[in-house]
Amino acid sequence: MMMNKELIEYLKVTEAETLPEEITENETRDFKNVTIIGDSKTKKRAEFLSDVIAFANSNGRSLACMYFGIDEIRDQNGKKTGRFKFIGIQENDKLDVDNVKNVLRDSIRPVVHADVITINNPSLQKVAQVLILEGNTDRPYMLKRTVIKGTEFVESSKYYREMASSTRIPSADEDRLITKWKKEDSQPFIPANNDFRAIERSNPHEEEEAEESTLLKSNAEEDEENSTEYVFSNADIFRKRIISLSEEIERLTQEKMTSEELGLTGVINTRKTEIQKLESYIQTLQQRITIIDKGYEFWDRFGLQMTCENIDLHVYWECLGIVINGRFRANDSFDIGTPQKVLLSIQNAITSGFFGSFIFCSIAQPSYDIENPFPPSVRCYIFGSTSSDNSSDNSELFLIDWWKEEEPN
């Protein structure tokens, strides 16, 4: 199946209006024949917003695209065929990037991250536009006000993408989906190495050079232990996140003040709760930045766990103990053959005052040798957690030290 980036490249150079049969709408892609998003009180505007919300909720940090200038082919009886063609859009129908972002900001909460690119096809002399949604990690997204009365598009409506359709989330599934999304979104977002702005360049050789440069850089980083997306030794990404969250708090505060003037109690309470959650998260990020700046790498637990599972590695977690009044109180399981140098690292971490507990993690490839079930090698990690909870489920983890256990002779 052709992915979105490949489709964007294809639309730029194709000489055929009819798209290949494999190119259809799905969970990450939607086709629109026009760019009209409607006025604020029209059903067309509400349908556009429901599609955006559905893509943001279903894809989160992953890439999703809405293509304008692609229409579905109909047969002689006017029935849809499931095939699509590149019809293009007129110059005066092009989306205005700032206008689109303002519409999304005013109608959806939390703020949806979106951008618009323009694709020029000189062979067909046609132009298409693509609304790109990526890096949306504050799910669930929902309408923040009634868009059009008398329809299903009402305040707090939540949508998700089911196959090629945008659908309201069933009440029975809402808690399950939101829990799933929150877990996925807890992993800090790193955009993929896809410079969609580069697609708009007219020189194909420049694109090849840029792609080759990205590939070389990617290959060079594969040998770097810290290049994996769950390890963060630089806090800049979190500083930028705080700036974004602070802007969102400022916007919510203004909405709360307006609601107070109008006496909208329900809206006031909702905005208070949202602001408190964002302020709490900012405190977490500030603490994370402080610890990273002191030389401790932040490891995203969810990203580490998922990476290991994807390559068939077994991961084991256990809490070694908690820190009380500056002293480490070990659990019974602490005797795990920890090397002396690692014990010294733990002592220094206790002295730093950053950590409330310490977590042990082992990563190994499962052994299928019945006679010798011990894996050939096991990597053991000690993480410091800012939580003093005596469990292994803590997510704010910072690497203290690690060692490798070899198969016994």
BALOPA-677943 format. One record per residue (C-alpha): residue number from 1; x, y, z. Coordinates in Angstrom, 1 decimal, always signed. Layout:
% BALOPA-677943
ATOM tifi     xx     yy     zz
ATOM  NUM      X      Y      Z
...
***
This chain:
% BALOPA-677943
ATOM tifi     xx     yy     zz
ATOM    1   +0.0   +0.0   +0.0
ATOM    2   +1.3   +3.4   -0.9
ATOM    3   +2.1   +5.5   +2.2
ATOM    4   +1.3   +9.2   +2.4
ATOM    5   +4.8  +10.5   +1.7
ATOM    6   +5.0   +8.3   -1.4
ATOM    7   +1.5   +9.4   -2.5
ATOM    8   +2.6  +13.1   -2.2
ATOM    9   +5.6  +12.4   -4.4
ATOM   10   +3.4  +10.4   -6.9
ATOM   11   +0.9  +13.3   -7.2
ATOM   12   +3.8  +15.6   -8.1
ATOM   13   +4.9  +13.6  -11.1
ATOM   14   +2.0  +11.5  -12.3
ATOM   15   +0.8  +11.9  -15.9
ATOM   16   -2.5  +10.1  -15.4
ATOM   17   -5.5  +11.7  -13.7
ATOM   18   -6.9   +8.4  -12.5
ATOM   19   -5.0   +7.2   -9.5
ATOM   20   -3.9   +3.5   -9.1
ATOM   21   -6.5   +1.2   -7.6
ATOM   22   -4.4   +0.7   -4.5
ATOM   23   -4.7   +4.4   -3.6
ATOM   24   -7.9   +4.7   -1.5
ATOM   25   -9.1   +6.4   +1.7
ATOM   26   -8.1   +4.8   +5.0
ATOM   27   -7.4   +5.5   +8.6
ATOM   28   -4.6   +7.9   +7.7
ATOM   29   -5.9   +9.4   +4.5
ATOM   30   -8.9  +11.3   +3.2
ATOM   31   -9.7  +12.8   -0.2
ATOM   32  -11.7  +16.0   -0.8
ATOM   33  -12.7  +17.4   -4.2
ATOM   34  -12.7  +21.0   -3.0
ATOM   35  -11.0  +23.0   -0.3
ATOM   36  -14.2  +24.6   +1.1
ATOM   37  -14.3  +24.3   +4.9
ATOM   38  -17.4  +26.3   +5.3
ATOM   39  -18.5  +29.2   +7.5
ATOM   40  -18.5  +28.8  +11.3
ATOM   41  -22.2  +27.8  +11.5
ATOM   42  -22.5  +25.5   +8.5
ATOM   43  -22.6  +21.7   +8.4
ATOM   44  -19.7  +21.8   +5.9
ATOM   45  -17.5  +23.4   +8.6
ATOM   46  -18.6  +20.8  +11.2
ATOM   47  -17.9  +17.9   +8.9
ATOM   48  -14.4  +19.3   +8.2
ATOM   49  -13.7  +19.6  +11.9
ATOM   50  -15.0  +16.2  +12.7
ATOM   51  -12.6  +14.7  +10.1
ATOM   52   -9.7  +16.6  +11.6
ATOM   53  -10.6  +15.4  +15.1
ATOM   54  -11.0  +11.9  +13.9
ATOM   55   -7.5  +11.9  +12.3
ATOM   56   -5.8  +13.5  +15.3
ATOM   57   -7.4  +11.1  +17.8
ATOM   58   -6.8   +7.9  +15.7
ATOM   59   -3.3   +8.7  +14.6
ATOM   60   -1.9  +10.8  +17.4
ATOM   61   +1.8  +11.3  +16.8
ATOM   62   +1.7   +9.4  +13.4
ATOM   63   +1.2  +11.1  +10.1
ATOM   64   -2.3  +11.6   +8.6
ATOM   65   -3.3  +13.6   +5.5
ATOM   66   -6.3  +15.2   +4.0
ATOM   67   -5.9  +15.8   +0.3
ATOM   68   -7.8  +18.6   -1.5
ATOM   69   -8.2  +18.2   -5.3
ATOM   70   -8.8  +14.5   -5.4
ATOM   71  -12.3  +13.3   -6.3
ATOM   72  -14.0   +9.9   -6.3
ATOM   73  -15.0   +8.5   -9.7
ATOM   74  -18.7   +7.7  -10.2
ATOM   75  -20.2   +5.3  -12.8
ATOM   76  -22.9   +6.1  -15.3
ATOM   77  -25.6   +5.8  -12.6
ATOM   78  -23.8   +8.2  -10.3
ATOM   79  -22.6   +5.5   -7.9
ATOM   80  -19.2   +5.8   -6.3
ATOM   81  -16.7   +3.3   -7.7
ATOM   82  -14.0   +3.4   -5.0
ATOM   83  -11.5   +4.8   -7.5
ATOM   84  -10.1   +8.3   -7.4
ATOM   85   -8.8  +10.9   -9.8
ATOM   86   -6.6  +14.0   -9.6
ATOM   87   -8.9  +16.9  -10.5
ATOM   88   -6.9  +19.7   -8.9
ATOM   89   -8.1  +22.9   -7.3
ATOM   90   -8.4  +26.5   -8.7
ATOM   91   -6.0  +29.2   -7.6
ATOM   92   -8.7  +31.2   -5.8
ATOM   93   -9.8  +28.1   -4.0
ATOM   94   -6.5  +27.4   -2.3
ATOM   95   -6.5  +27.0   +1.5
ATOM   96   -5.0  +29.8   +3.4
ATOM   97   -2.6  +28.3   +6.0
ATOM   98   -3.2  +30.9   +8.7
ATOM   99   -7.0  +30.8   +8.2
ATOM  100   -7.0  +27.0   +8.6
ATOM  101   -4.9  +27.1  +11.7
ATOM  102   -7.2  +29.8  +13.2
ATOM  103  -10.2  +27.7  +12.5
ATOM  104   -8.7  +24.7  +14.1
ATOM  105   -7.5  +26.7  +17.1
ATOM  106  -10.9  +28.3  +17.7
ATOM  107  -12.9  +25.1  +17.3
ATOM  108  -10.9  +22.2  +18.7
ATOM  109   -9.4  +21.5  +22.1
ATOM  110   -6.6  +20.9  +22.9
ATOM  111   -4.7  +22.6  +20.1
ATOM  112   -4.3  +20.4  +17.0
ATOM  113   -0.9  +20.5  +15.2
ATOM  114   -1.5  +20.9  +11.5
ATOM  115   +0.2  +22.3   +8.4
ATOM  116   -0.7  +22.8   +4.7
ATOM  117   +1.5  +22.1   +1.7
ATOM  118   +0.8  +22.7   -2.0
ATOM  119   +1.7  +20.1   -4.7
ATOM  120   +2.2  +21.3   -8.3
ATOM  121   +2.0  +18.8  -11.1
ATOM  122   +3.4  +20.4  -14.3
ATOM  123   +2.4  +17.4  -16.5
ATOM  124   -1.3  +17.6  -15.7
ATOM  125   -1.1  +21.4  -15.0
ATOM  126   -3.0  +20.8  -11.8
ATOM  127   -2.5  +21.8   -8.2
ATOM  128   -3.5  +19.9   -5.0
ATOM  129   -3.2  +20.8   -1.3
ATOM  130   -2.6  +18.5   +1.7
ATOM  131   -3.5  +19.2   +5.3
ATOM  132   -0.9  +17.4   +7.3
ATOM  133   -1.6  +16.2  +10.9
ATOM  134   +1.3  +14.9  +12.9
ATOM  135   +2.5  +14.9  +16.5
ATOM  136   -0.8  +15.3  +18.2
ATOM  137   -0.1  +13.8  +21.6
ATOM  138   -2.8  +15.5  +23.8
ATOM  139   -5.6  +13.2  +23.0
ATOM  140   -8.6  +13.1  +23.2
ATOM  141   -9.3  +16.0  +20.8
ATOM  142  -12.9  +17.3  +20.7
ATOM  143  -15.1  +20.2  +19.5
ATOM  144  -14.8  +22.9  +22.2
ATOM  145  -18.1  +24.6  +21.3
ATOM  146  -21.3  +23.9  +19.5
ATOM  147  -20.5  +24.3  +15.8
ATOM  148  -24.0  +23.9  +14.4
ATOM  149  -27.1  +23.4  +16.4
ATOM  150  -29.7  +20.8  +15.6
ATOM  151  -27.1  +18.2  +14.4
ATOM  152  -24.8  +15.6  +16.0
ATOM  153  -22.0  +18.2  +15.9
ATOM  154  -22.2  +19.4  +19.5
ATOM  155  -19.8  +20.6  +22.2
ATOM  156  -17.3  +18.0  +23.5
ATOM  157  -18.0  +15.7  +20.6
ATOM  158  -15.2  +13.2  +20.0
ATOM  159  -14.4  +11.4  +16.8
ATOM  160  -12.1   +8.7  +15.6
ATOM  161  -11.1   +7.2  +12.3
ATOM  162  -12.7   +3.8  +11.5
ATOM  163  -11.4   +2.5   +8.2
ATOM  164  -12.2   +5.3   +5.7
ATOM  165  -14.9   +7.0   +7.8
ATOM  166  -14.9   +9.6  +10.6
ATOM  167  -17.2   +8.3  +13.4
ATOM  168  -18.3   +9.5  +16.8
ATOM  169  -16.7   +7.5  +19.5
ATOM  170  -19.3   +5.1  +21.1
ATOM  171  -19.8   +5.8  +24.8
ATOM  172  -19.0   +2.1  +25.6
ATOM  173  -15.6   +2.5  +24.0
ATOM  174  -14.6   +6.0  +25.1
ATOM  175  -12.9   +5.1  +28.4
ATOM  176  -10.9   +2.3  +26.7
ATOM  177   -9.8   +4.4  +23.8
ATOM  178   -8.8   +7.4  +25.9
ATOM  179   -6.8   +5.2  +28.3
ATOM  180   -5.0   +3.7  +25.3
ATOM  181   -4.3   +7.1  +23.8
ATOM  182   -3.0   +8.6  +27.1
ATOM  183   -0.5   +5.7  +27.4
ATOM  184   +0.7   +6.1  +23.8
ATOM  185   +0.9   +9.9  +24.1
ATOM  186   +3.1   +9.7  +27.3
ATOM  187   +6.0   +9.0  +25.0
ATOM  188   +7.7  +12.3  +24.0
ATOM  189   +7.1  +13.0  +20.3
ATOM  190  +10.0  +13.1  +17.8
ATOM  191   +8.9  +14.0  +14.2
ATOM  192   +9.9  +11.5  +11.5
ATOM  193  +12.7  +12.5   +9.2
ATOM  194  +10.2  +13.7   +6.6
ATOM  195  +10.6  +17.2   +5.5
ATOM  196   +7.3  +17.8   +3.7
ATOM  197   +8.3  +21.3   +2.9
ATOM  198  +11.1  +19.9   +0.7
ATOM  199   +8.4  +18.2   -1.5
ATOM  200   +7.4  +21.6   -2.7
ATOM  201  +10.8  +22.3   -4.3
ATOM  202  +10.8  +22.2   -8.0
ATOM  203  +14.3  +20.7   -8.5
ATOM  204  +14.1  +16.9   -8.3
ATOM  205  +17.9  +16.6   -7.9
ATOM  206  +17.7  +18.7   -4.8
ATOM  207  +15.2  +16.3   -3.3
ATOM  208  +17.4  +13.3   -4.1
ATOM  209  +20.4  +15.0   -2.5
ATOM  210  +18.4  +15.9   +0.6
ATOM  211  +17.0  +12.3   +0.8
ATOM  212  +20.5  +10.8   +0.4
ATOM  213  +21.8  +13.2   +3.1
ATOM  214  +19.0  +12.2   +5.5
ATOM  215  +19.7   +8.5   +4.8
ATOM  216  +23.5   +8.9   +5.5
ATOM  217  +22.7  +10.7   +8.7
ATOM  218  +20.2   +8.0   +9.8
ATOM  219  +22.7   +5.3   +9.1
ATOM  220  +25.5   +7.1  +11.0
ATOM  221  +23.2   +7.4  +14.0
ATOM  222  +22.3   +3.7  +14.0
ATOM  223  +25.5   +3.0  +15.8
ATOM  224  +24.9   +5.6  +18.4
ATOM  225  +23.5   +4.2  +21.6
ATOM  226  +21.6   +7.4  +22.4
ATOM  227  +20.0   +7.8  +18.9
ATOM  228  +17.0   +5.7  +19.8
ATOM  229  +13.8   +7.7  +20.2
ATOM  230  +13.2   +6.6  +23.8
ATOM  231  +16.5   +8.1  +25.1
ATOM  232  +16.8  +11.9  +25.7
ATOM  233  +20.1  +13.4  +26.8
ATOM  234  +19.1  +16.9  +25.6
ATOM  235  +16.3  +18.8  +27.2
ATOM  236  +15.5  +21.2  +24.3
ATOM  237  +12.5  +19.2  +23.1
ATOM  238  +10.9  +19.6  +26.6
ATOM  239  +11.7  +23.3  +26.7
ATOM  240   +9.9  +23.8  +23.5
ATOM  241   +7.0  +21.7  +24.8
ATOM  242   +6.7  +24.0  +27.9
ATOM  243   +6.5  +27.1  +25.6
ATOM  244   +3.7  +25.4  +23.6
ATOM  245   +1.8  +24.4  +26.8
ATOM  246   +2.2  +27.9  +28.3
ATOM  247   +0.6  +29.4  +25.2
ATOM  248   -2.3  +27.0  +25.6
ATOM  249   -2.7  +27.9  +29.3
ATOM  250   -2.8  +31.6  +28.3
ATOM  251   -5.6  +30.9  +25.7
ATOM  252   -7.6  +28.8  +28.2
ATOM  253   -7.2  +31.5  +30.9
ATOM  254   -8.6  +34.0  +28.5
ATOM  255  -11.6  +31.7  +27.7
ATOM  256  -12.2  +31.2  +31.4
ATOM  257  -12.3  +35.0  +32.0
ATOM  258  -14.7  +35.5  +29.2
ATOM  259  -16.9  +32.6  +30.5
ATOM  260  -16.8  +34.3  +34.0
ATOM  261  -18.2  +37.5  +32.5
ATOM  262  -21.0  +35.5  +30.9
ATOM  263  -21.7  +33.3  +33.9
ATOM  264  -21.0  +30.0  +32.1
ATOM  265  -20.3  +27.9  +35.1
ATOM  266  -19.8  +24.6  +33.2
ATOM  267  -17.2  +26.1  +30.9
ATOM  268  -15.4  +27.8  +33.8
ATOM  269  -15.0  +24.5  +35.7
ATOM  270  -13.9  +22.7  +32.5
ATOM  271  -11.2  +25.4  +31.8
ATOM  272  -10.0  +25.3  +35.4
ATOM  273   -9.5  +21.6  +35.2
ATOM  274   -7.7  +21.8  +31.9
ATOM  275   -5.4  +24.6  +33.1
ATOM  276   -4.5  +22.6  +36.3
ATOM  277   -3.6  +19.5  +34.3
ATOM  278   -1.4  +21.6  +32.0
ATOM  279   +0.3  +23.3  +34.9
ATOM  280   +1.0  +20.0  +36.6
ATOM  281   +2.5  +18.6  +33.4
ATOM  282   +4.7  +21.7  +33.0
ATOM  283   +6.0  +21.1  +36.5
ATOM  284   +6.9  +17.5  +35.5
ATOM  285   +8.7  +18.8  +32.4
ATOM  286  +10.6  +21.4  +34.4
ATOM  287  +11.8  +18.7  +36.8
ATOM  288  +12.7  +16.5  +33.9
ATOM  289  +14.8  +19.3  +32.3
ATOM  290  +16.6  +20.0  +35.6
ATOM  291  +17.6  +16.3  +36.0
ATOM  292  +18.7  +16.0  +32.3
ATOM  293  +20.9  +19.2  +32.6
ATOM  294  +22.6  +17.5  +35.6
ATOM  295  +23.8  +14.7  +33.2
ATOM  296  +21.1  +12.0  +33.7
ATOM  297  +19.5  +10.7  +30.5
ATOM  298  +15.7  +10.6  +30.4
ATOM  299  +14.4   +7.2  +29.2
ATOM  300  +10.8   +7.0  +28.0
ATOM  301   +9.6   +3.7  +29.5
ATOM  302   +6.8   +3.2  +27.0
ATOM  303   +9.1   +3.7  +24.1
ATOM  304  +11.7   +1.3  +25.5
ATOM  305   +9.1   -1.3  +26.2
ATOM  306   +7.6   -1.1  +22.7
ATOM  307  +10.9   -1.2  +21.0
ATOM  308  +12.0   -4.3  +22.8
ATOM  309   +8.7   -6.0  +22.1
ATOM  310   +9.0   -5.2  +18.4
ATOM  311  +12.3   -7.0  +18.2
ATOM  312  +11.4   -9.9  +20.4
ATOM  313  +13.4   -9.0  +23.5
ATOM  314  +12.2   -9.9  +27.0
ATOM  315  +12.0   -7.0  +29.5
ATOM  316  +11.8   -7.4  +33.2
ATOM  317  +11.1   -4.6  +35.7
ATOM  318  +11.4   -4.5  +39.5
ATOM  319  +11.6   -1.7  +42.1
ATOM  320  +14.8   -2.0  +44.2
ATOM  321  +13.8   +0.4  +46.9
ATOM  322  +12.7   +3.9  +47.9
ATOM  323  +14.5   +6.9  +49.4
ATOM  324  +13.2   +8.2  +52.7
ATOM  325  +14.7  +11.3  +54.3
ATOM  326  +17.8  +11.0  +52.1
ATOM  327  +18.4   +7.3  +52.9
ATOM  328  +17.9   +4.4  +50.6
ATOM  329  +15.6   +1.7  +51.9
ATOM  330  +16.2   -1.4  +49.8
ATOM  331  +13.6   -4.1  +49.0
ATOM  332  +14.5   -7.8  +49.6
ATOM  333  +15.2   -8.2  +45.9
ATOM  334  +18.1   -5.7  +45.9
ATOM  335  +20.7   -8.4  +46.0
ATOM  336  +21.0   -8.9  +42.2
ATOM  337  +24.8   -9.1  +41.9
ATOM  338  +25.2   -5.3  +41.2
ATOM  339  +28.8   -4.4  +40.3
ATOM  340  +30.6   -2.1  +42.6
ATOM  341  +30.8   +0.8  +40.1
ATOM  342  +27.0   +0.7  +39.7
ATOM  343  +26.5   +0.8  +43.5
ATOM  344  +28.7   +3.9  +43.6
ATOM  345  +26.5   +5.4  +40.8
ATOM  346  +23.4   +4.6  +42.9
ATOM  347  +24.9   +6.3  +46.0
ATOM  348  +25.7   +9.4  +44.0
ATOM  349  +22.2   +9.5  +42.6
ATOM  350  +20.8   +9.2  +46.2
ATOM  351  +23.0  +12.1  +47.2
ATOM  352  +21.7  +14.2  +44.3
ATOM  353  +18.2  +14.3  +45.9
ATOM  354  +16.4  +14.0  +42.6
ATOM  355  +15.1  +10.5  +43.0
ATOM  356  +12.5   +8.9  +45.3
ATOM  357  +13.0   +5.3  +44.1
ATOM  358  +15.2   +3.1  +42.0
ATOM  359  +14.1   +0.7  +39.3
ATOM  360  +15.9   -2.4  +38.0
ATOM  361  +15.4   -3.4  +34.4
ATOM  362  +16.9   -6.4  +32.5
ATOM  363  +16.6   -6.9  +28.8
ATOM  364  +17.4  -10.2  +27.2
ATOM  365  +16.7  -12.3  +24.1
ATOM  366  +14.5  -15.3  +25.1
ATOM  367  +16.4  -18.6  +25.2
ATOM  368  +15.0  -21.6  +23.4
ATOM  369  +17.6  -24.0  +24.7
ATOM  370  +15.9  -26.3  +27.2
ATOM  371  +19.3  -27.6  +28.5
ATOM  372  +20.7  -24.1  +29.0
ATOM  373  +17.8  -21.7  +29.5
ATOM  374  +20.1  -18.8  +30.6
ATOM  375  +20.2  -16.2  +27.8
ATOM  376  +23.7  -15.6  +26.2
ATOM  377  +23.8  -12.1  +27.6
ATOM  378  +21.5   -9.8  +29.6
ATOM  379  +21.7   -6.1  +29.8
ATOM  380  +20.9   -4.7  +33.3
ATOM  381  +19.9   -1.1  +33.9
ATOM  382  +19.4   +0.9  +37.1
ATOM  383  +17.0   +3.9  +36.7
ATOM  384  +16.2   +6.6  +39.1
ATOM  385  +12.5   +7.6  +39.4
ATOM  386  +11.2  +10.9  +40.7
ATOM  387   +8.4   +9.0  +42.4
ATOM  388   +8.7   +7.5  +45.9
ATOM  389   +6.1   +4.9  +45.0
ATOM  390   +7.4   +1.4  +45.9
ATOM  391   +6.5   -0.2  +42.6
ATOM  392   +8.1   -0.9  +39.2
ATOM  393   +5.4   +1.1  +37.2
ATOM  394   +7.0   +4.5  +37.5
ATOM  395   +7.3   +6.3  +34.1
ATOM  396   +9.7   +9.2  +34.9
ATOM  397  +12.9   +7.2  +34.6
ATOM  398  +16.5   +8.5  +34.4
ATOM  399  +19.5   +6.2  +33.7
ATOM  400  +21.8   +5.8  +36.6
ATOM  401  +24.1   +3.1  +35.3
ATOM  402  +24.1   -0.3  +33.5
ATOM  403  +26.1   -3.5  +33.1
ATOM  404  +26.1   -6.6  +31.1
ATOM  405  +25.8  -10.2  +32.4
ATOM  406  +27.3  -12.9  +30.4
ATOM  407  +26.3  -16.5  +30.2
ATOM  408  +27.9  -18.5  +33.1
ATOM  409  +30.6  -21.0  +32.1
***
